[in-house]
Each structure stands twice: as structure tokens, then as C-alpha cells.
Amino acid sequence: MILDSDDLDRLEQRYRAAFANSLTGFKPANLVGTHGAGGDNLAIMSSAVHLGSSPFLLALVLRPDEARQHTLENIRETGFYTLNHVHESFFRAAHQTAARYPREVSEFAAVGLTAHRVGDFPAPFVAQARVRMGLALREHQRLAINGTHLLIGEVVLVDVPDDAVEDDGSVDIAAAGTVTISGLDRYHRAETLDRLPYAKPGG
């Protein structure tokens, strides 16, 4: 199948969305936990991107304003949120958080997951997750090209199982049981093929 820009423009809306969302391949599956005027909120997202390690920055892309945005409202209100790796034991519940629940309904309760607090951190973590991060909002941009929101957060709190952290500091997400997502609804187990040495010319 070869499609040019005219062909892509002619695709039916839902077909085009499914096609475009799956073209990039495997993406991280995270539950974003927030708290606001309506209480705790939980939403699955696959747009987290590493931006840097000093400071430890992650980017998150959220849908345009016309979409229901309890997550964005809460982050802008409090300045804090969590990212929780989706584990294979609860990926179905995680997927269900994409449903359009009213603002006053907590997705934690609706899908059977448990909100977990760490100290005085304002946003809830997912108790069932094995890899959890607390972030503070550092920058927010509304992208003119399509109205999506780019959030840049600094990781200020990390909870990772000891057995998933290797001697060099790398996190083995396969050992942690983290799943990945392709498209909008297809979930996959992570499997390590190999770890390769640092690439050098002629290597």
C-alpha cells in the first residue's frame, strides 16, 4: 500500500486516525494521575517522550482543547502529575480509563485501580504499577499547527523496583512487566532481544 498526501486526505476519519496512530510503532503505555477540583483523575496516554536527564525532563502531548481535558485542567491547576507504567496484570483496566467519565467520577474507582499517595506529593500514583514517576510541570505550550498541548515536566520522584534496575542504571522494563501499546488499542508484552555495546565507527 502506497499513499500520497491526497490519498491520506481522502481516508475516512476513524480509519485515518487508527492508521496514523499505529504507524509510529510501539509506544509507552502510561497512566497519568492527577488531582483537581473534581477529585482524582486517571487517563491512559502513549505520548511520553524523554527530553533530557539533567534536569530529568519528560514531554507529554495532550489532545486539542475541544476534547474533554480533565487531565490538562488538573495539571494546570496544581502543577503536578504522575506517570505510571501500565503492567500486564492491569492493562485492560488501564485501557478503560479512556472512557468519557464525568469529571466528578474518579477513573481509579471506575476501573478498579487504587490511588496511592507518596508523602505530600499532590498527585495520585497507581498502587498496582511497578514503575511510577512524580512530575512537576515546567513548561506548557499549545501547538499552533493542530491545537495539541505539549507539557514538559521534571521528574521529581521515582519509584522503581530494585530488581528492574541494572548496575549501570538502566531500567529493564521487561523485567518490570511493563507493556507497550501500538495504535489506540493494541497492547504488547515487552521482550528484550539483547543489549548491545556503545556504538563506535567500525564497531
C-alpha positions, 0 to 999 in steps of 0.5 A, spaced: 500 500 500 502 506 497 499 513 499 500 520 497 498 526 501 491 526 497 490 519 498 491 520 506 486 526 505 481 522 502 481 516 508 475 516 512 476 519 519 476 513 524 480 509 519 485 515 518 486 516 525 487 508 527 492 508 521 496 514 523 496 512 530 499 505 529 504 507 524 509 510 529 510 503 532 510 501 539 509 506 544 509 507 552 503 505 555 502 510 561 497 512 566 497 519 568 494 521 575 492 527 577 488 531 582 483 537 581 477 540 583 473 534 581 477 529 585 482 524 582 483 523 575 486 517 571 487 517 563 491 512 559 496 516 554 502 513 549 505 520 548 511 520 553 517 522 550 524 523 554 527 530 553 533 530 557 536 527 564 539 533 567 534 536 569 530 529 568 525 532 563 519 528 560 514 531 554 507 529 554 502 531 548 495 532 550 489 532 545 486 539 542 482 543 547 475 541 544 476 534 547 474 533 554 481 535 558 480 533 565 487 531 565 490 538 562 485 542 567 488 538 573 495 539 571 494 546 570 491 547 576 496 544 581 502 543 577 503 536 578 502 529 575 504 522 575 506 517 570 505 510 571 507 504 567 501 500 565 503 492 567 500 486 564 496 484 570 492 491 569 492 493 562 485 492 560 483 496 566 488 501 564 485 501 557 478 503 560 480 509 563 479 512 556 472 512 557 468 519 557 467 519 565 464 525 568 469 529 571 466 528 578 467 520 577 474 518 579 477 513 573 481 509 579 474 507 582 471 506 575 476 501 573 478 498 579 485 501 580 487 504 587 490 511 588 496 511 592 499 517 595 507 518 596 508 523 602 505 530 600 506 529 593 499 532 590 498 527 585 495 520 585 500 514 583 497 507 581 498 502 587 498 496 582 504 499 577 511 497 578 514 503 575 511 510 577 514 517 576 512 524 580 512 530 575 512 537 576 510 541 570 515 546 567 513 548 561 506 548 557 505 550 550 499 549 545 501 547 538 499 552 533 499 547 527 493 542 530 491 545 537 495 539 541 498 541 548 505 539 549 507 539 557 514 538 559 515 536 566 521 534 571 521 528 574 521 529 581 520 522 584 521 515 582 519 509 584 522 503 581 523 496 583 530 494 585 530 488 581 528 492 574 534 496 575 541 494 572 548 496 575 549 501 570 542 504 571 538 502 566 531 500 567 529 493 564 522 494 563 521 487 561 523 485 567 518 490 570 512 487 566 511 493 563 507 493 556 507 497 550 501 499 546 501 500 538 495 504 535 489 506 540 488 499 542 493 494 541 497 492 547 504 488 547 508 484 552 515 487 552 521 482 550 528 484 550 532 481 544 539 483 547 543 489 549 548 491 545 555 495 546 556 503 545 556 504 538 563 506 535 565 507 527 567 500 525 564 497 531 
